[in-house]
Amino acid sequence: MTIIGIIGPGAVGTGIAHALKGCSIHVDLLGKRDETLIFHEYATKETFPITVKALNTTDMQYDWLIIAVKTTQLDAILADVNRCIHKDTRIILAQNGYGQHEKIKHTYVYPAVVYISGQKEGQHITHFRDYRLQIQKDTFTEALQQICAQSPLTLELKPHIEQQIWYKLLVNLGINSITALSRDTAQVLKQASMAKLCRQLIEEGRKVAEAEGIHFDTTITTDIM
């Protein structure tokens, strides 16, 4: 039986754990302490209990370890990560962003692009939409895709994951920057001045990606907007 560990009981990690609930695999959701969270599906209004195990006391070694903590928390769990893996463990970084995999000294590390929308408030997680991870295609991720095929979790396998990583970075650079600074939702982009600023941010990001060897069509800014 495949054994999967998920570190980080936030909206992403809890969403993945819930999505895999019906699969014939062993799944542990790992966090700071033993606790039970309440998972709420916004679309259906259903709620489910989700069990969290304390990461610092687990003695399990996992075939797949999915890391879903915030990027700023990665350094703090590296010792626990090393304890939870064996030489053939495949590690998925479900964090978005670029370069975090360099911190993990292990042979098999897969940066993933995350499309899971939700929020956590205390012990309550609300899932809004999507259970998608984009990840590099190889024989191991193809096998994991088959395992997940009967679950809500969708693994989209990509021949060049760096392109998808940079695409998500451009989206976050433009839209998240504007919504964070304005403390508003994406509706703020209906203002012409804010939409113009968002376009400028995305275009600047596209030029940085190009300097890093990642090329997009010239329509990418319009496509994102």
Protein Blocks (a to p, Z undefined) as FASTA:
>chain_A
ZZdddehjafklmmmmmmmmmpccddddddfbdcddddddfknopacddddddfklccbd
cfbdcdfbdfklmmmmmmmmmmmpcfklccdddegpahjlmmpccfbdcdddddddddde
hjaccdfbhjaddddddfklmmmmmmmmmpmbdcdddfblmlmmmmmmmmmmmmmmmmmm
nopafklmmpmklmmmmmmmmmmmmmmmmmnopacdfklmmmmZZ
